[in-house]
Structure formats: C-alpha cells, structure tokens
Amino acid sequence: MSYTVNSSILLTDLPINDRPQAVTSAGFTRAEFWWPFPTPTPTDAEIQDFVDALKNAGVQLTGLNFYAGDMPGGERGVLSQSARSEEFQANIDAVVKIAQATGCKAFNALYGNRLDDEDAAEQDRIGVENLQRAADAVAPLGGVVLLEPVSGTEAYPLKTAADALAIIEKVGRDNVKLLADFYHLAVNGDDVEKVIEEHAANFGHIQIADNPGRNEPGTGELPLEKWIDRSRELGYDGVIGLEYKASQEDPFAWLPREKRA
C-alpha cells in the first residue's frame, strides 16, 4: 500500500513549508496539499519556496488542489461561479508551474457552491468550460484533473459519485476523473461498495477518513481496508490519500512505520 499525507488537514500546527519535513520525519515520502497559498496567483518566489521545501525534505508531491476560495469561510471552489471564474483561470498557470517543478500529476478542482443569485445551469456551463481549460493545461504534463463529491456543505452540488460523473461526462476529457473520497461518499449516503464495483478501475484518486468523526482509520465504523483492497482488485493502482483529522497527538499511530513509505 502506498500512502500520501494530506498536509493541509494534517500537520496544521506547522507552517506550510515546514510540513514536508514533518512528512519525512513521520516516515512517509509522499504528500498532497490543498491550495497552499492565500491567493490564486502566488509570486514566483512563493512558489519556489514551496517547491524547495518539498525537494529539501525528499517528498514527492502527489496531489495539489486548484485555488478553492476561502475554505475556512465555507467556500468550496470557484470554478463554476461567474464572478470568480477569472480567479480560477489565472490560478491554472500557477498550478502548471508547480507541476513542472515537482512532477505532480493529480490536481483536485473543487467545483464551487451553488449561488442563490446565479442559475444552476449557467454555473454548470461555466464549470464545464473551466474544467476543460484545466484539463487541457495539465494534459501535456501527463496531469489528471480530479472532481470530488464533498460532504458538510449543503450548497456544494456534487454529493455523490453520480453527481461528479455527470459533470465529468459533460467535460469530455479523458484526463478528468473521479476523486473517490470514501469518507465524503459514505457521509452523503452514497453506496460506496457499488461505486467501487462500477468505477474503481477509473478512479483518479482515493482519499480516506473514518466515520463518525473524520478521524484516523480504525476510529470509526467504515470498512476502509476492505474498500481499498477491492478497489485494487478492480484495477485502481494509485496512492491512498490520508485526508483525516487527527484525534490524538500522533496522527499516524494507527499505521506501523514500516508500512508508511
């Protein structure tokens, strides 16, 4: 099993550029991040500092979110919102720069909440066009754009695998794939086993957390190991993203050190 540490939900007591070394110190060699900058267009110096932190720690960046707005404030992406579309498009260049410097291949594009004053069909039209732009931008690098069902935000329209797959079909790009976060799917009431049986071979990425609590595997009731094993049997060969909230001082105590790298 190959794991990648989501260093935006874990290790949050450290500054962003100190987290890669913490990943290494914990025995891992891979990390993924939500967008690690406060704006969609960081300076070249800010990008270089982030890239250097990864390289100096010997950590491979396996996943990166596109700019998603004010996540602590409840925003979950900007790409389907007309007033924020230019921010997303400007962000694509910064994502490509980081991809070129790190070899990262997977890029999570949070879709954006529904807005009361904007027609849902118009938001979908804008969303599809921006996903096409993103997919075309990362394709020369072998990159994949990920689309994720998300829980906990009523205004976010993609709650099940079917919701995300319907948008992916409209995008019409081979390098746009489903991000199967087993926690979000389970919390939203999706049939996770059915999703795995029907789509695991084409998953772009898997992320895990247990439920209830969104904490470490083994703290809840989800059969995460079973779901991962079945996904692999059906053809998923990517890494497993550890995207959970730590419930104890050592967030990785559940996983023997020899199984981390």
Residue frames as qw, qx, qy, qz and C-alpha x, y, z in Angstrom:
[[0.000, 0.888, 0.460, 0.000, 0.00, 0.00, 0.00],
 [0.413, 0.175, -0.004, 0.894, 1.30, 3.45, -0.90],
 [0.168, -0.817, -0.500, 0.231, 0.05, 6.37, 1.16],
 [0.296, 0.427, 0.038, 0.854, 0.26, 10.12, 0.65],
 [0.259, -0.484, -0.565, 0.616, -0.21, 12.52, 3.55],
 [0.067, 0.804, 0.365, 0.465, -2.70, 15.33, 3.06],
 [0.501, -0.140, -0.332, 0.787, -0.62, 18.02, 4.69],
 [0.132, -0.362, -0.104, -0.917, -3.38, 20.62, 4.65],
 [0.705, -0.500, -0.228, -0.449, -5.70, 18.76, 7.01],
 [0.875, -0.351, -0.169, 0.289, -2.86, 17.07, 8.94],
 [0.637, -0.060, -0.075, 0.764, 0.22, 18.73, 10.46],
 [0.061, 0.834, 0.320, 0.446, -1.67, 22.01, 10.72],
 [0.521, -0.804, -0.073, 0.275, 0.33, 23.15, 13.75],
 [0.575, -0.277, 0.339, 0.691, 3.22, 23.83, 11.37],
 [0.261, 0.668, -0.189, -0.670, 3.73, 26.48, 8.68],
 [0.856, 0.460, 0.036, -0.234, 3.06, 25.15, 5.19],
 [0.570, 0.667, -0.472, 0.084, 6.71, 24.98, 4.18],
 [0.218, -0.497, 0.777, -0.319, 7.66, 23.09, 7.37],
 [0.849, 0.007, 0.307, -0.430, 5.19, 20.31, 6.72],
 [0.808, 0.432, -0.394, -0.079, 7.17, 18.38, 4.07],
 [0.227, 0.473, -0.761, 0.381, 9.95, 17.77, 6.58],
 [0.544, -0.186, 0.573, -0.584, 7.36, 16.61, 9.11],
 [0.901, 0.253, -0.089, -0.342, 6.06, 14.16, 6.50],
 [0.612, 0.472, -0.610, 0.174, 9.58, 12.77, 6.11],
 [0.101, -0.418, 0.710, -0.557, 10.12, 12.63, 9.86],
 [0.740, -0.050, 0.387, -0.547, 6.94, 10.56, 10.19],
 [0.510, -0.150, 0.831, 0.167, 8.31, 8.02, 7.73],
 [0.625, 0.633, 0.446, -0.099, 6.39, 8.97, 4.58],
 [0.428, -0.169, 0.445, 0.768, 7.75, 10.00, 1.20],
 [0.053, 0.430, 0.605, 0.668, 4.63, 11.47, -0.45],
 [0.023, 0.450, 0.490, -0.746, 2.33, 14.38, 0.32],
 [0.108, 0.587, 0.579, 0.555, -0.66, 16.15, -1.14],
 [0.105, -0.273, -0.318, 0.902, -1.88, 19.68, -0.38],
 [0.220, 0.848, 0.476, -0.075, -4.95, 21.79, -0.75],
 [0.403, 0.763, 0.013, 0.506, -4.01, 25.09, -2.41],
 [0.683, -0.351, -0.344, 0.540, -1.15, 26.20, -0.11],
 [0.259, 0.084, 0.004, 0.962, -1.26, 29.95, -0.80],
 [0.124, 0.513, 0.543, -0.653, -3.72, 32.67, 0.29],
 [0.414, 0.612, -0.091, -0.668, -4.25, 33.94, -3.26],
 [0.891, 0.352, 0.285, -0.040, -4.76, 32.16, -6.61],
 [0.646, 0.687, -0.118, 0.311, -1.66, 33.81, -8.07],
 [0.670, -0.657, 0.096, 0.332, 1.34, 33.48, -5.71],
 [0.158, 0.878, -0.405, -0.202, 4.62, 35.09, -6.66],
 [0.783, 0.399, -0.470, 0.078, 7.39, 33.07, -8.29],
 [0.091, 0.486, -0.697, 0.519, 9.33, 33.38, -5.02],
 [0.656, -0.201, 0.444, -0.577, 6.44, 31.92, -3.02],
 [0.939, 0.233, -0.128, -0.219, 6.13, 29.03, -5.46],
 [0.571, 0.508, -0.588, 0.265, 9.88, 28.39, -5.31],
 [0.236, -0.444, 0.654, -0.565, 9.88, 28.34, -1.51],
 [0.848, -0.033, 0.278, -0.451, 7.14, 25.70, -1.55],
 [0.873, 0.399, -0.280, -0.029, 8.91, 23.63, -4.20],
 [0.291, 0.574, -0.652, 0.402, 12.22, 23.88, -2.31],
 [0.531, -0.365, 0.545, -0.537, 10.55, 22.72, 0.92],
 [0.953, 0.128, 0.094, -0.256, 9.36, 19.57, -0.84],
 [0.740, 0.523, -0.386, 0.172, 12.69, 18.89, -2.52],
 [0.038, 0.606, -0.632, 0.482, 14.76, 19.53, 0.60],
 [0.651, -0.257, 0.533, -0.475, 12.60, 17.09, 2.55],
 [0.003, 0.183, -0.946, -0.266, 12.73, 14.45, -0.18],
 [0.432, 0.380, 0.689, -0.440, 8.93, 14.45, -0.50],
 [0.090, 0.180, 0.719, 0.665, 7.12, 13.78, -3.76],
 [0.390, 0.250, 0.230, -0.856, 4.08, 15.99, -4.30],
 [0.169, 0.178, 0.943, 0.225, 1.36, 13.58, -5.45],
 [0.009, 0.700, 0.676, 0.233, -1.64, 15.90, -5.40],
 [0.144, -0.158, -0.144, 0.966, -2.49, 19.59, -5.37],
 [0.200, 0.728, 0.629, -0.187, -5.81, 21.42, -5.22],
 [0.209, 0.536, 0.270, 0.772, -6.58, 24.28, -7.52],
 [0.050, -0.084, 0.329, -0.939, -7.45, 27.50, -5.71],
 [0.243, -0.457, -0.846, -0.130, -10.78, 26.94, -3.95],
 [0.249, -0.734, -0.167, -0.609, -11.55, 30.31, -2.35],
 [0.231, -0.513, 0.533, -0.633, -11.96, 30.82, 1.38],
 [0.584, -0.090, -0.804, -0.059, -12.14, 27.22, 2.60],
 [0.190, -0.172, -0.720, 0.645, -12.33, 28.11, 6.35],
 [0.284, 0.188, 0.156, -0.927, -15.13, 30.51, 5.46],
 [0.638, 0.304, 0.612, -0.354, -17.15, 27.79, 3.74],
 [0.544, 0.635, -0.311, -0.452, -16.19, 28.23, 0.10],
 [0.753, -0.110, 0.641, 0.103, -15.57, 25.01, -1.79],
 [0.509, 0.180, 0.596, 0.594, -14.16, 26.10, -5.12],
 [0.142, 0.632, 0.055, -0.760, -14.71, 28.98, -7.52],
 [0.181, -0.142, 0.736, 0.637, -14.59, 27.41, -10.97],
 [0.065, 0.502, 0.815, 0.281, -18.38, 27.26, -11.51],
 [0.087, -0.808, -0.403, 0.420, -19.06, 30.84, -10.38],
 [0.488, 0.746, 0.232, 0.390, -19.13, 33.59, -12.98],
 [0.132, -0.970, 0.123, -0.163, -17.72, 36.27, -10.68],
 [0.586, -0.637, 0.490, 0.108, -14.80, 34.03, -9.65],
 [0.911, 0.359, 0.179, 0.096, -14.07, 32.36, -12.97],
 [0.426, 0.818, -0.284, 0.261, -11.15, 34.64, -13.80],
 [0.418, -0.691, 0.551, -0.209, -9.51, 33.79, -10.49],
 [0.890, -0.056, 0.453, -0.004, -9.64, 30.11, -11.35],
 [0.766, 0.613, 0.051, 0.183, -8.30, 30.67, -14.84],
 [0.115, 0.864, -0.414, 0.263, -5.42, 32.77, -13.51],
 [0.656, -0.515, 0.525, -0.169, -4.67, 30.04, -10.98],
 [0.960, 0.257, 0.109, 0.018, -4.16, 27.44, -13.70],
 [0.511, 0.728, -0.352, 0.290, -0.81, 28.98, -14.67],
 [0.273, -0.664, 0.586, -0.376, 0.45, 28.77, -11.09],
 [0.893, -0.124, 0.385, -0.199, -0.66, 25.13, -10.82],
 [0.859, 0.491, -0.072, 0.124, 1.18, 24.30, -14.04],
 [0.196, 0.777, -0.495, 0.336, 4.36, 25.96, -12.73],
 [0.554, -0.479, 0.598, -0.326, 4.25, 23.84, -9.58],
 [0.951, 0.156, 0.241, -0.114, 3.54, 20.72, -11.62],
 [0.673, 0.664, -0.265, 0.190, 6.51, 21.38, -13.88],
 [0.015, 0.716, -0.573, 0.398, 8.79, 21.88, -10.88],
 [0.522, -0.352, 0.661, -0.409, 7.62, 18.90, -8.82],
 [0.204, 0.097, -0.930, -0.291, 6.35, 16.28, -11.24],
 [0.387, 0.228, 0.667, -0.595, 2.92, 16.36, -9.59],
 [0.060, -0.086, -0.811, -0.576, 0.27, 14.72, -11.82],
 [0.204, -0.566, -0.796, -0.073, -3.03, 14.99, -9.91],
 [0.021, 0.090, -0.111, 0.990, -4.97, 18.22, -9.41],
 [0.038, -0.530, -0.822, 0.207, -8.19, 18.44, -7.41],
 [0.055, -0.232, -0.223, -0.945, -10.66, 21.02, -8.73],
 [0.077, 0.428, 0.742, -0.510, -13.35, 21.75, -6.16],
 [0.203, 0.517, 0.685, 0.471, -16.45, 22.63, -8.14],
 [0.044, -0.163, 0.069, -0.983, -17.89, 25.56, -6.19],
 [0.160, 0.380, 0.755, -0.510, -21.04, 26.10, -4.13],
 [0.102, 0.641, 0.638, 0.413, -24.37, 26.93, -5.72],
 [0.086, -0.092, -0.176, 0.976, -25.21, 30.63, -5.55],
 [0.237, 0.578, 0.681, -0.382, -28.75, 31.85, -4.88],
 [0.277, 0.775, 0.037, -0.567, -28.46, 34.64, -7.43],
 [0.161, 0.505, -0.696, -0.484, -26.99, 32.54, -10.25],
 [0.878, 0.169, -0.107, -0.434, -28.76, 29.98, -12.40],
 [0.745, -0.345, 0.569, 0.045, -27.57, 26.44, -11.69],
 [0.827, 0.439, 0.301, 0.181, -27.42, 25.56, -15.40],
 [0.319, 0.902, -0.190, 0.218, -25.24, 28.62, -16.03],
 [0.443, -0.712, 0.539, -0.072, -22.95, 27.61, -13.20],
 [0.855, -0.015, 0.506, 0.112, -22.63, 24.16, -14.75],
 [0.666, 0.715, 0.085, 0.196, -21.83, 25.65, -18.16],
 [0.033, 0.898, -0.388, 0.202, -19.07, 27.79, -16.64],
 [0.674, -0.495, 0.543, -0.072, -17.86, 24.87, -14.55],
 [0.893, 0.246, 0.348, 0.147, -17.57, 22.55, -17.52],
 [0.507, 0.821, -0.090, 0.247, -15.67, 25.14, -19.55],
 [0.179, -0.835, 0.476, -0.209, -13.21, 25.80, -16.74],
 [0.812, -0.260, 0.522, 0.003, -12.65, 22.10, -16.15],
 [0.817, 0.513, 0.171, 0.200, -11.89, 21.75, -19.85],
 [0.218, 0.897, -0.292, 0.252, -9.36, 24.60, -19.59],
 [0.502, -0.656, 0.544, -0.146, -7.72, 22.98, -16.59],
 [0.902, 0.027, 0.427, 0.056, -7.61, 19.54, -18.19],
 [0.694, 0.680, 0.027, 0.236, -6.09, 20.90, -21.39],
 [0.007, -0.901, 0.373, -0.220, -3.46, 22.84, -19.41],
 [0.531, -0.543, 0.641, -0.110, -2.18, 19.85, -17.43],
 [0.945, 0.268, 0.157, -0.106, -2.54, 17.26, -20.20],
 [0.592, 0.686, -0.387, 0.170, 0.93, 17.95, -21.72],
 [0.109, -0.597, 0.689, -0.397, 2.42, 17.13, -18.31],
 [0.440, -0.068, -0.895, -0.021, 0.52, 13.86, -18.02],
 [0.134, -0.045, 0.556, -0.819, -1.74, 15.51, -15.48],
 [0.243, -0.460, -0.828, -0.210, -5.21, 14.50, -14.34],
 [0.270, -0.312, 0.152, -0.898, -7.90, 16.84, -13.04],
 [0.192, -0.236, -0.924, 0.232, -9.91, 15.34, -10.17],
 [0.406, -0.388, -0.161, -0.812, -13.54, 16.09, -9.41],
 [0.213, -0.003, -0.864, 0.456, -14.73, 15.32, -5.89],
 [0.494, -0.636, -0.472, -0.359, -18.08, 14.82, -4.17],
 [0.189, 0.267, -0.525, 0.786, -17.94, 16.66, -0.86],
 [0.434, -0.608, -0.665, 0.012, -19.93, 16.47, 2.39],
 [0.415, -0.471, -0.393, 0.672, -20.66, 19.03, 5.06],
 [0.022, 0.309, -0.103, -0.945, -21.59, 21.92, 2.76],
 [0.491, 0.508, 0.656, -0.264, -25.22, 21.93, 1.67],
 [0.382, 0.804, -0.045, -0.453, -24.61, 24.40, -1.15],
 [0.076, -0.474, 0.785, 0.390, -21.98, 22.19, -2.78],
 [0.762, 0.249, -0.070, -0.594, -23.86, 20.39, -5.60],
 [0.671, 0.313, -0.668, -0.076, -21.66, 17.32, -6.10],
 [0.580, -0.479, 0.479, -0.453, -22.52, 14.99, -3.24],
 [0.900, -0.012, 0.431, -0.062, -22.45, 11.54, -4.86],
 [0.452, -0.226, 0.667, 0.548, -20.21, 9.82, -7.35],
 [0.393, 0.575, 0.669, 0.261, -23.04, 10.05, -9.89],
 [0.039, 0.959, 0.156, -0.234, -23.16, 13.84, -9.47],
 [0.262, -0.701, 0.465, 0.473, -19.46, 14.18, -10.24],
 [0.473, 0.022, 0.781, 0.408, -19.50, 11.64, -13.06],
 [0.371, 0.772, 0.516, 0.017, -22.33, 13.52, -14.79],
 [0.023, 0.947, -0.147, -0.284, -20.16, 16.64, -14.91],
 [0.424, -0.443, 0.678, 0.404, -17.11, 14.64, -15.99],
 [0.536, 0.386, 0.709, 0.247, -19.10, 13.27, -18.93],
 [0.266, 0.930, 0.245, -0.066, -20.02, 16.80, -19.99],
 [0.239, -0.805, 0.388, 0.380, -16.38, 17.90, -19.79],
 [0.872, 0.486, 0.046, -0.046, -15.44, 15.21, -22.27],
 [0.233, 0.761, -0.592, 0.127, -11.76, 14.95, -21.44],
 [0.869, -0.016, -0.490, 0.067, -10.04, 11.64, -20.74],
 [0.482, 0.140, -0.533, 0.681, -7.87, 13.24, -18.06],
 [0.388, -0.372, 0.238, -0.809, -10.76, 14.36, -15.83],
 [0.542, -0.092, -0.836, 0.009, -11.51, 11.66, -13.28],
 [0.634, -0.657, -0.242, -0.327, -13.46, 10.96, -10.11],
 [0.114, 0.413, -0.695, 0.578, -11.79, 11.54, -6.77],
 [0.712, -0.392, -0.540, -0.219, -13.32, 8.86, -4.56],
 [0.054, -0.393, 0.601, -0.694, -13.12, 10.14, -1.01],
 [0.428, -0.264, -0.862, -0.055, -14.69, 7.24, 0.86],
 [0.116, -0.325, -0.591, 0.729, -15.49, 9.44, 3.86],
 [0.269, 0.231, -0.054, -0.934, -17.43, 12.05, 1.87],
 [0.459, -0.036, -0.709, -0.534, -19.27, 9.41, -0.15],
 [0.362, -0.277, -0.865, 0.209, -20.28, 7.47, 2.96],
 [0.023, -0.327, -0.455, 0.828, -21.40, 10.55, 4.90],
 [0.349, 0.216, -0.213, -0.886, -23.51, 11.68, 1.95],
 [0.728, 0.143, 0.513, -0.431, -25.27, 8.30, 1.86],
 [0.567, 0.515, -0.519, -0.378, -23.76, 7.06, -1.39],
 [0.985, -0.077, 0.139, -0.060, -23.46, 3.32, -1.95],
 [0.116, -0.788, 0.572, 0.198, -19.68, 3.15, -1.68],
 [0.584, -0.133, 0.787, 0.149, -19.43, -0.54, -2.50],
 [0.624, 0.630, 0.462, 0.011, -21.50, -0.03, -5.66],
 [0.202, 0.945, -0.209, -0.154, -19.35, 2.94, -6.67],
 [0.342, -0.574, 0.719, 0.193, -16.24, 0.80, -6.22],
 [0.661, 0.165, 0.726, 0.093, -17.64, -2.11, -8.22],
 [0.543, 0.752, 0.373, 0.033, -18.66, 0.12, -11.11],
 [0.290, 0.943, -0.067, 0.153, -15.87, 2.69, -11.23],
 [0.662, -0.660, 0.244, 0.257, -12.76, 1.69, -9.25],
 [0.763, 0.134, 0.349, 0.527, -10.70, 0.94, -12.34],
 [0.321, 0.654, 0.236, 0.643, -11.19, 4.55, -13.44],
 [0.424, -0.856, -0.194, 0.221, -10.77, 6.31, -10.09],
 [0.401, 0.780, -0.211, 0.432, -8.38, 9.21, -10.40],
 [0.143, 0.399, -0.645, 0.636, -7.57, 9.10, -6.69],
 [0.634, -0.519, -0.570, -0.068, -8.77, 7.67, -3.38],
 [0.004, -0.477, 0.461, -0.748, -8.83, 9.53, -0.07],
 [0.603, -0.367, -0.708, 0.004, -9.82, 8.12, 3.31],
 [0.156, -0.330, 0.516, -0.775, -11.02, 9.09, 6.76],
 [0.174, -0.271, -0.939, 0.123, -13.18, 7.12, 9.17],
 [0.381, -0.360, -0.141, -0.840, -16.72, 7.93, 10.21],
 [0.037, -0.962, -0.226, -0.148, -18.05, 9.19, 12.54],
 [0.523, -0.746, 0.066, 0.406, -15.54, 11.93, 13.31],
 [0.594, 0.780, -0.142, 0.134, -13.45, 12.12, 10.11],
 [0.410, -0.756, 0.511, 0.008, -10.52, 10.78, 12.13],
 [0.004, -0.494, 0.848, 0.192, -7.90, 8.08, 11.60],
 [0.712, 0.039, -0.618, -0.330, -8.77, 4.68, 10.14],
 [0.507, -0.105, -0.802, 0.298, -9.94, 2.42, 12.94],
 [0.026, 0.063, 0.476, -0.877, -11.61, 5.17, 14.96],
 [0.560, 0.163, 0.052, -0.810, -15.00, 4.71, 13.30],
 [0.731, 0.141, 0.611, -0.271, -17.14, 2.19, 11.50],
 [0.637, 0.646, -0.219, -0.358, -16.15, 2.38, 7.83],
 [0.911, -0.073, 0.355, 0.195, -14.57, -0.76, 6.27],
 [0.193, 0.885, -0.294, -0.306, -11.81, 1.28, 4.71],
 [0.281, -0.446, 0.812, 0.250, -9.31, -1.54, 4.28],
 [0.558, 0.324, 0.763, 0.006, -11.95, -3.70, 2.58],
 [0.443, 0.847, 0.207, -0.209, -12.88, -0.88, 0.22],
 [0.021, 0.801, -0.515, -0.305, -9.26, -0.15, -0.64],
 [0.424, -0.209, 0.863, 0.178, -8.47, -3.82, -1.26],
 [0.566, 0.519, 0.639, -0.037, -11.48, -4.22, -3.53],
 [0.304, 0.905, -0.065, -0.290, -10.59, -1.07, -5.45],
 [0.126, -0.632, 0.708, 0.290, -7.14, -2.51, -6.07],
 [0.533, 0.098, 0.838, 0.068, -8.57, -5.85, -7.16],
 [0.502, 0.717, 0.478, -0.076, -10.65, -3.99, -9.74],
 [0.643, 0.515, 0.188, 0.534, -7.72, -2.03, -11.14],
 [0.117, -0.978, 0.063, -0.159, -7.03, 1.05, -9.02],
 [0.852, 0.040, -0.177, 0.491, -3.25, 1.35, -8.78],
 [0.132, 0.756, -0.125, 0.629, -2.77, 4.82, -7.31],
 [0.234, 0.128, -0.655, 0.706, -1.80, 6.05, -3.87],
 [0.373, -0.669, -0.642, -0.035, -4.20, 6.38, -0.94],
 [0.073, 0.564, -0.136, 0.811, -4.62, 9.91, 0.39],
 [0.405, -0.402, -0.681, 0.459, -4.71, 10.25, 4.17],
 [0.072, -0.417, -0.117, -0.899, -7.19, 13.12, 4.49],
 [0.562, -0.591, -0.578, -0.031, -8.43, 12.87, 8.05],
 [0.208, -0.807, 0.216, -0.510, -8.39, 14.94, 11.23],
 [0.443, 0.202, -0.770, 0.412, -6.01, 13.73, 13.90],
 [0.647, -0.624, -0.262, -0.349, -7.73, 12.62, 17.11],
 [0.807, -0.528, -0.020, 0.265, -4.51, 12.09, 19.07],
 [0.235, -0.837, 0.314, 0.383, -1.05, 13.58, 19.40],
 [0.238, -0.305, 0.784, 0.485, 0.50, 11.15, 16.90],
 [0.643, 0.388, 0.016, -0.660, -1.78, 11.26, 13.84],
 [0.636, 0.411, -0.600, -0.259, -0.10, 8.22, 12.32],
 [0.358, -0.382, 0.785, -0.330, -0.03, 5.86, 15.32],
 [0.845, 0.185, 0.326, -0.382, -2.54, 3.56, 13.59],
 [0.816, 0.557, -0.155, -0.013, -0.07, 2.75, 10.79],
 [0.823, -0.376, 0.189, 0.380, 3.17, 0.85, 11.54],
 [0.054, -0.815, 0.311, 0.485, 6.19, 2.85, 10.45],
 [0.368, -0.221, 0.787, 0.442, 7.43, 0.12, 8.11],
 [0.370, 0.530, 0.744, 0.171, 4.21, 0.48, 6.07],
 [0.062, 0.842, 0.212, -0.492, 4.40, 4.24, 5.58],
 [0.077, -0.559, 0.489, 0.665, 7.00, 4.81, 2.88]]
